[in-house]
């Protein structure tokens, strides 16, 4: 498991935080640690989850993944 900070564009309120949290929780291999406006801190099992899956989950929630840093 690696800890990653995801920079997310388009978030502005508590509803956004909840939407991103729920979207990331549904991705296998992801443990959501903290979500705030503009970013999410997660632990990801790189053997299970791909960057494309993280991007897709965030986009499906209506936001844009700007970057992911470990």
FENBELTA-V874771 format. One record per helix or strand of 3 or more residues. SS is the DSSP state (H for helix, E for strand). FROM is the first residue (numbers start at 1). TO is the last residue. Records with the same first field share a line. If there is no record, write none. Layout:
SS: FROM-TO  FROM-TO
//
This chain:
E: 2-9  30-36  39-44  64-69
H: 14-25  51-60
//
